[in-house]
Amino acid sequence: MSKPNLNKLLQQKAELEARIQQTRNREAMEERKRDTRRKILAGTYVIKLADNDLQKLGKELISAGMLEPRDYALFGLINNDSSDFDSNRLSLD
């Protein structure tokens, strides 16, 4: 095989590899968007289950070990005091 042919084929290979990577990146980005949308919808549903009471939900998340102190303010919580938490837990049943 002559050098010009080999160089041309190597260039085509590089272009194809770049296109493959772009396609993979695009697919990964689309999956991240779908995942984010799922989380938003699931979160909306959970908030509705909590009767839009974000403090109640925040305390529930603390009890489950799913809420970090840096996020307390998002749920209107000042500190980690969940002692007044109602024992009526949210139910997905």
C-alpha positions in Angstrom: 0.0 0.0 0.0 1.4 3.4 -0.9 2.0 6.0 1.7 -0.6 8.5 0.4 -3.3 5.7 0.6 -2.1 4.8 4.1 -2.2 8.4 5.3 -5.6 8.9 3.8 -6.9 5.8 5.5 -5.4 6.8 8.9 -7.0 10.3 8.5 -10.4 8.6 7.8 -9.9 6.4 10.8 -9.2 9.4 13.0 -12.2 11.2 11.7 -14.4 8.1 12.3 -13.1 7.8 15.9 -13.8 11.4 16.5 -17.4 11.0 15.2 -17.8 7.9 17.4 -16.7 9.8 20.5 -19.0 12.7 19.6 -21.9 10.3 19.3 -21.0 8.7 22.6 -20.8 12.1 24.3 -24.2 13.1 22.9 -25.8 9.9 24.0 -24.3 10.3 27.5 -25.6 13.9 27.7 -29.1 12.7 26.6 -29.1 10.0 29.3 -28.0 12.6 32.0 -31.0 14.8 30.8 -33.4 11.9 31.1 -32.0 11.0 34.5 -32.4 14.5 35.7 -36.0 14.6 34.5 -36.8 11.4 36.3 -35.4 12.8 39.5 -37.4 16.0 39.1 -40.6 14.1 38.6 -39.9 11.7 41.4 -39.1 14.6 43.7 -42.3 16.4 42.7 -44.2 13.2 43.6 -42.5 12.9 47.0 -43.2 16.6 47.8 -46.8 16.0 46.9 -46.9 13.0 49.3 -45.6 15.3 52.0 -48.6 17.6 51.3 -46.1 20.3 50.2 -44.7 20.4 53.7 -41.0 20.9 53.0 -40.0 20.9 56.6 -41.7 17.6 57.2 -40.0 16.2 54.2 -36.6 17.6 55.2 -36.9 16.0 58.6 -37.8 12.7 56.9 -34.7 13.0 54.7 -32.6 13.6 57.8 -34.0 10.5 59.5 -33.2 8.5 56.4 -29.6 9.9 56.4 -30.2 11.4 52.9 -29.9 15.1 53.8 -26.6 16.9 54.5 -26.5 19.9 56.8 -25.6 22.2 53.9 -29.0 21.4 52.4 -31.1 22.0 55.5 -32.0 25.5 54.4 -33.5 24.2 51.2 -36.2 22.6 53.4 -36.6 25.5 55.8 -34.6 23.7 58.5 -32.2 25.6 60.7 -30.4 22.7 62.3 -30.4 19.0 62.7 -33.1 19.1 65.4 -35.6 16.4 64.2 -36.8 15.7 67.7 -40.2 17.2 67.0 -40.5 15.0 63.9 -43.9 13.4 63.6 -43.6 9.6 63.6 -46.1 9.4 60.8 -43.6 8.6 58.0 -44.3 9.3 54.4 -45.5 6.2 52.6 -45.1 5.3 49.0 -47.7 2.5 49.3 
